[in-house]
């Protein structure tokens, strides 16, 4: 009773300040985890600059190897997230990171297409469930009205891994070749895999499974966060594992995510090659230039997510970046003969592509709760992961059989346009009303707390 009175009388006087506290406790570390994950996933795109010549791999072999990662990822995605519900986020996130970091480092031993395919498959198995686990974990701390910006901040790990990883990968390829008899691409896998193992070990001790376990929150703060989350759960329409896997709305969202991740993985796995196609050949310069689109995408993701939360609108904030990204990718092909224009087009395209990913993840949690959230988020991510097989192989096929990547890039652009159109098949009332509902609930309870405004996080 005392805690309830303290809360009602303003013991937690600054609700936005409380969520900033939670954000600064969780987001920087989760951001670091995701950077490690994404860097280990796409560093093969930089290794490709030397690896293909050293091992006599074709572009098609590379495309299949890059994509086969997602076969293992797809098969184990949903089971992984359901295991998380049983063992807790802290243990499972740590396990995922340690195993995939070790396997990523083992990529240095690749000598044949078969060994390349096997290790990429096992890497997908090891990492399966990581992104859905984090997205589910965020729903344990932040209500839907605050989740767009928080999710976007977490997912900026994708472009920031390019901002940091591009120049770093280029430097390793240039500077480490020949050290202790290893090639630059072998050092790339080792030096970018070991930190993931270390961060995974830290995750076991740093993360809390739930709000009630957080020793860095006092009783009133825990009660307030839990109260907000309980109120948020009442709006969820689906709760069971069966509903999370079989409901048509989840499959619609999964198809939308597939279309957008076609663009994501096209950019992620081929951006260095697309830049090289404009006439830039030095690996360090390629790495530095890849940082430009990713840096711009980081800023765009944050700004669009902030505006999406402020307006309480989701669909247009997802569709417009998809359309802009698609058209810009096409422009990068049309103007491939002009490096400056091509880089500008690739930059705008990357901004659009990356923004669709962060904005998409505001949709499933709006209708999912409990076990349905674990299963449905994993399902959407699994279906999206299929594009990780299709997208790089598509571009690799065009590169091998036509000598250019243009046809594949056009295919990615068409996929993004289809995804942008499908967004409007999701009823707006299901995903656009969260902020207004939260504000109404606060007014009805007569709370003295300030209205939820995500831009303040």
C-alpha positions in Angstrom: 0.0 0.0 0.0 2.8 2.4 0.8 4.4 1.8 -2.6 1.1 2.4 -4.3 0.6 5.6 -2.4 4.2 6.7 -3.2 3.6 6.2 -6.9 0.3 7.9 -6.9 1.7 10.9 -5.0 4.6 11.3 -7.3 7.4 9.2 -5.8 8.4 8.6 -9.5 8.0 12.3 -10.5 9.6 12.1 -13.9 8.3 9.1 -15.9 10.3 10.1 -19.0 13.4 10.3 -16.8 12.7 6.8 -15.5 12.6 5.5 -19.0 15.7 7.3 -19.9 17.3 5.6 -17.0 16.2 2.2 -18.3 17.2 3.1 -21.8 20.8 4.1 -20.8 21.1 0.9 -18.7 20.0 -1.5 -21.5 20.3 0.1 -24.9 24.1 0.8 -25.1 24.9 -2.8 -24.2 22.2 -4.3 -26.4 23.4 -2.0 -29.2 26.9 -3.4 -28.7 25.6 -6.9 -28.9 23.8 -6.2 -32.1 26.8 -4.5 -33.7 28.8 -7.7 -32.9 26.0 -9.8 -34.4 25.6 -7.9 -37.6 29.4 -7.4 -38.1 29.9 -11.1 -37.8 27.1 -11.7 -40.2 28.2 -9.4 -43.0 32.0 -9.4 -42.6 32.0 -12.0 -45.3 31.1 -9.2 -47.7 34.5 -7.6 -47.0 36.4 -11.0 -46.8 35.0 -11.6 -50.3 37.2 -8.8 -51.7 40.2 -11.2 -51.2 38.7 -14.5 -50.3 37.3 -15.3 -53.8 40.7 -14.9 -55.5 42.6 -16.8 -52.9 40.2 -19.7 -52.9 39.1 -19.6 -56.5 35.4 -19.1 -55.6 32.9 -17.8 -58.2 30.5 -15.0 -57.4 27.7 -17.6 -57.4 29.5 -19.7 -54.8 29.9 -16.6 -52.7 26.2 -15.7 -53.1 25.1 -19.2 -52.1 27.5 -19.3 -49.1 26.4 -15.8 -47.9 22.7 -16.9 -48.2 23.0 -20.4 -46.7 23.6 -18.8 -43.3 19.8 -18.1 -43.3 18.8 -21.7 -43.9 20.2 -22.6 -40.4 18.8 -19.4 -39.1 15.3 -20.1 -40.4 15.1 -23.7 -39.1 16.0 -22.8 -35.5 14.5 -19.3 -35.2 11.2 -20.1 -33.6 12.5 -22.9 -31.3 15.2 -20.6 -30.1 12.8 -17.9 -29.0 10.5 -20.5 -27.3 13.5 -21.8 -25.4 14.2 -18.2 -24.3 10.8 -18.2 -22.5 11.9 -21.2 -20.5 15.5 -20.3 -19.6 15.4 -16.5 -19.5 16.8 -13.8 -21.8 20.1 -13.4 -19.9 21.2 -17.0 -20.3 20.0 -17.5 -23.9 21.4 -14.3 -25.3 24.8 -15.1 -23.7 24.7 -18.6 -25.2 23.8 -17.3 -28.7 26.7 -14.8 -28.7 29.4 -17.1 -27.4 28.6 -19.9 -29.9 28.3 -17.7 -33.0 31.4 -15.7 -32.1 33.4 -18.9 -31.9 32.0 -20.1 -35.2 32.6 -16.8 -36.9 36.3 -17.0 -35.9 36.4 -20.5 -37.3 35.6 -19.1 -40.8 39.4 -18.5 -41.1 39.7 -22.3 -41.8 37.6 -22.2 -44.9 39.4 -23.8 -47.9 36.6 -25.2 -50.1 33.1 -24.3 -51.1 31.8 -27.1 -49.0 33.6 -25.9 -45.8 32.3 -22.4 -46.6 28.7 -23.6 -46.9 28.9 -25.8 -43.7 30.4 -23.0 -41.5 27.9 -20.4 -42.8 25.0 -22.8 -42.1 26.3 -23.5 -38.5 26.8 -19.8 -38.0 23.1 -19.3 -38.8 22.1 -22.1 -36.4 24.1 -20.5 -33.6 22.7 -17.0 -34.2 19.1 -18.1 -34.7 16.8 -16.3 -32.3 19.1 -13.5 -31.4 17.2 -10.6 -32.9 13.8 -11.8 -32.0 15.1 -12.4 -28.5 16.3 -8.8 -28.1 13.0 -7.5 -29.6 11.0 -9.6 -27.2 13.3 -8.5 -24.4 12.5 -4.8 -25.1 8.8 -5.6 -24.7 9.6 -6.6 -21.1 10.7 -3.0 -20.3 9.0 -0.5 -22.7 5.3 -0.1 -23.5 4.3 0.2 -27.1 4.0 4.0 -27.0 7.7 4.2 -26.4 8.9 1.3 -28.4 9.4 2.7 -31.9 12.4 4.9 -30.9 13.8 2.3 -28.6 13.6 -0.3 -31.3 15.2 2.1 -33.8 18.0 2.9 -31.4 18.7 -0.8 -31.0 18.5 -1.5 -34.7 20.9 1.3 -35.5 23.4 -1.4 -34.7 23.0 -2.5 -38.3 24.2 0.8 -40.0 26.7 1.5 -37.2 28.3 -1.9 -37.7 28.9 -0.6 -41.2 30.2 2.8 -40.0 32.7 1.1 -37.7 33.0 -2.2 -39.4 33.7 -0.9 -42.9 36.9 1.0 -42.2 37.9 -1.6 -39.6 37.5 -4.4 -42.1 39.3 -2.5 -44.8 42.2 -1.8 -42.4 42.4 -5.5 -41.4 42.4 -6.6 -45.0 45.2 -4.1 -45.9 47.3 -4.2 -42.8 47.1 -7.8 -41.4 47.8 -9.8 -44.6 50.8 -12.0 -44.1 51.0 -11.7 -40.3 51.9 -15.1 -38.8 51.3 -16.6 -42.3 47.5 -15.7 -42.3 45.8 -13.7 -45.1 43.9 -10.5 -44.4 40.5 -12.2 -44.7 41.5 -14.9 -42.2 42.5 -12.2 -39.7 39.2 -10.4 -40.4 37.2 -13.4 -39.1 39.4 -13.9 -36.1 39.6 -10.3 -34.9 35.9 -9.7 -35.4 34.7 -13.0 -33.8 36.6 -13.0 -30.5 35.0 -9.7 -29.2 31.6 -11.3 -29.7 32.5 -14.2 -27.4 33.7 -11.8 -24.7 30.5 -9.6 -25.0 28.4 -12.8 -24.7 30.1 -13.7 -21.4 29.5 -10.2 -20.1 25.8 -10.4 -21.1 25.3 -13.3 -18.7 26.3 -11.1 -15.8 24.9 -7.7 -16.9 21.4 -8.4 -18.1 18.3 -8.9 -16.0 15.6 -11.3 -17.1 12.7 -9.1 -15.9 11.9 -5.8 -14.2 11.5 -7.4 -10.8 15.2 -8.6 -11.0 16.6 -5.2 -11.6 18.6 -4.1 -8.5 19.3 -0.8 -10.2 15.5 0.2 -9.9 13.8 1.0 -6.6 10.4 -0.5 -5.7 8.3 2.4 -6.9 10.1 2.5 -10.3 9.6 -1.3 -10.7 5.9 -0.9 -9.9 5.4 2.0 -12.4 7.1 0.1 -15.2 5.1 -3.0 -14.5 1.9 -1.1 -14.3 2.5 0.5 -17.7 3.3 -2.9 -19.2 0.2 -4.5 -17.7 -2.0 -1.8 -19.2 -0.3 -2.3 -22.5 -1.0 -6.0 -22.5 -4.7 -5.4 -22.4 -4.6 -4.1 -26.0 -2.9 -7.3 -27.4 -5.2 -9.4 -29.5 -3.1 -12.6 -29.7 -1.5 -14.4 -26.8 -0.9 -18.1 -27.4 1.9 -19.8 -29.4 -0.7 -21.1 -31.8 -2.1 -17.7 -32.5 1.4 -16.2 -32.9 2.2 -18.9 -35.6 -1.1 -19.3 -37.5 -2.9 -15.9 -37.4 -3.2 -14.5 -41.0 -2.1 -11.0 -39.8 1.2 -12.4 -38.6 1.8 -14.0 -42.0 1.0 -10.8 -43.7 3.5 -9.0 -41.6 6.0 -11.7 -42.3 5.6 -11.2 -46.0 6.1 -7.5 -45.6 9.3 -8.1 -43.7 10.5 -10.5 -46.3 10.1 -7.8 -49.0 12.0 -5.2 -47.0 14.8 -7.6 -45.9 15.4 -8.3 -49.6 16.7 -4.8 -49.8 18.5 -5.0 -46.4 20.6 -8.0 -47.3 21.2 -6.9 -50.8 22.8 -3.7 -49.4 24.5 -5.5 -46.5 26.2 -8.3 -48.5 26.9 -6.3 -51.7 27.5 -2.7 -50.7 31.3 -3.1 -50.8 31.0 -4.8 -54.3 28.6 -2.1 -55.5 31.0 0.6 -54.5 33.9 -1.3 -56.1 31.8 -1.4 -59.3 31.9 2.4 -59.4 35.7 2.3 -59.9 37.0 2.3 -56.3 39.5 -0.5 -55.8 41.5 0.0 -52.6 39.9 -2.1 -49.7 40.5 0.7 -47.2 38.8 3.3 -49.4 35.9 1.0 -50.0 35.6 0.5 -46.3 35.6 4.2 -45.7 33.0 4.9 -48.4 30.6 2.2 -47.0 30.6 4.2 -43.7 28.8 7.1 -45.5 25.5 5.4 -46.3 25.4 3.6 -43.0 26.1 6.8 -41.0 23.3 8.6 -42.9 21.0 5.7 -42.3 21.6 5.8 -38.5 20.4 9.4 -38.3 17.4 8.7 -40.5 16.3 5.7 -38.5 16.3 7.8 -35.3 14.5 10.8 -36.8 11.8 8.8 -38.5 11.1 6.6 -35.4 10.9 9.7 -33.2 8.3 11.3 -35.6 6.4 8.0 -35.8 6.0 7.9 -32.0 5.1 11.5 -31.8 2.4 11.2 -34.4 1.2 7.7 -33.3 1.3 6.7 -37.0 3.1 3.6 -38.3 2.2 2.7 -41.8 3.2 5.8 -43.8 6.4 6.0 -41.7 7.2 2.5 -43.0 6.0 2.7 -46.6 7.6 6.0 -47.6 11.1 5.0 -46.6 10.6 1.7 -48.6 9.6 3.6 -51.7 12.4 6.1 -51.4 14.9 3.2 -50.8 13.7 1.3 -53.8 13.9 4.2 -56.2 17.3 5.2 -55.0 18.7 1.7 -55.4 17.5 1.8 -59.0 19.2 5.2 -59.4 22.5 3.7 -58.2 22.4 1.3 -61.1 21.4 3.8 -63.7 24.2 6.2 -62.6 26.8 3.5 -61.9 29.2 5.1 -64.4 29.3 8.2 -62.2 30.9 7.3 -58.8 29.7 10.5 -57.0 26.0 10.2 -58.1 26.1 6.4 -57.5 27.4 6.8 -54.0 24.7 9.5 -53.3 22.0 7.2 -54.6 23.3 4.2 -52.6 23.4 6.5 -49.5 19.7 7.5 -49.9 18.8 3.9 -50.8 20.5 2.6 -47.6 18.7 5.2 -45.5 15.4 4.0 -46.9 16.2 0.3 -46.5 17.5 0.6 -43.0 14.6 2.7 -41.8 12.0 0.2 -43.1 13.6 -2.5 -40.8 13.4 -0.4 -37.6 9.9 0.8 -38.4 8.6 -2.6 -39.3 9.3 -3.9 -35.8 6.7 -1.5 -34.3 3.9 -3.6 -36.0 4.1 -7.2 -34.6 4.3 -6.2 -30.9 1.2 -4.0 -31.3 -1.0 -7.1 -31.6 1.1 -9.8 -29.9 1.5 -10.6 -26.2 3.0 -13.4 -24.1 3.9 -16.6 -25.9 2.3 -15.2 -29.1 4.9 -12.5 -29.1 7.8 -15.0 -28.7 6.4 -17.2 -31.5 5.1 -14.4 -33.8 8.2 -12.2 -33.7 10.4 -15.2 -34.4 8.2 -16.3 -37.2 8.3 -12.8 -38.9 12.0 -12.7 -38.5 12.3 -16.3 -39.9 10.3 -15.5 -43.0 12.3 -12.4 -43.5 15.5 -14.4 -43.2 14.5 -16.4 -46.3 15.4 -13.2 -48.2 18.9 -13.6 -46.8 19.2 -16.7 -49.0 17.4 -15.2 -52.0 18.8 -11.7 -52.1 22.6 -12.3 -52.2 22.2 -15.3 -54.5 20.0 -13.3 -56.9 22.7 -10.6 -57.2 25.5 -13.2 -57.4 23.6 -15.0 -60.2 23.3 -11.8 -62.2 27.0 -11.0 -61.5 28.1 -14.4 -62.7 25.8 -14.7 -65.8 25.6 -11.0 -67.0 28.8 -9.5 -65.6 26.8 -6.8 -63.7 24.8 -6.6 -60.5 22.2 -4.2 -62.0 19.5 -6.8 -62.7 19.7 -8.1 -59.1 19.4 -4.6 -57.6 16.3 -3.9 -59.7 14.8 -7.1 -58.3 15.5 -5.9 -54.7 13.9 -2.6 -55.6 10.7 -4.3 -56.9 10.5 -6.3 -53.7 10.7 -3.2 -51.6 7.9 -1.5 -53.6 5.7 -4.6 -53.1 6.4 -4.5 -49.3 5.5 -0.8 -49.2 2.1 -1.6 -50.8 1.4 -4.5 -48.5 1.9 -2.3 -45.5 -1.5 -0.8 -46.1 -3.2 -4.2 -45.9 -2.5 -4.0 -42.1 -5.4 -2.2 -40.5 -4.3 1.2 -39.2 -6.5 1.0 -36.1 -4.4 -2.0 -34.9 -1.0 -0.2 -35.1 -1.7 3.5 -35.1 -3.6 4.1 -31.8 -1.1 3.1 -29.1 0.1 6.6 -28.2 -3.4 8.0 -28.0 -4.6 5.0 -25.9 -1.8 5.4 -23.5 -2.5 9.1 -23.1 -6.2 8.4 -22.6 -5.5 5.8 -19.9 -3.4 8.3 -18.0 -6.1 10.9 -18.2 -8.7 8.4 -17.0 -6.7 7.4 -13.9 -6.1 11.0 -13.0 -2.3 10.3 -12.8 -0.1 13.2 -12.0 2.6 11.8 -14.2 3.4 13.5 -17.5 1.9 12.1 -20.7 4.2 9.6 -22.4 6.2 11.4 -25.1 8.8 9.1 -26.7 10.8 12.0 -28.1 11.9 12.7 -24.5 13.6 9.3 -24.1 
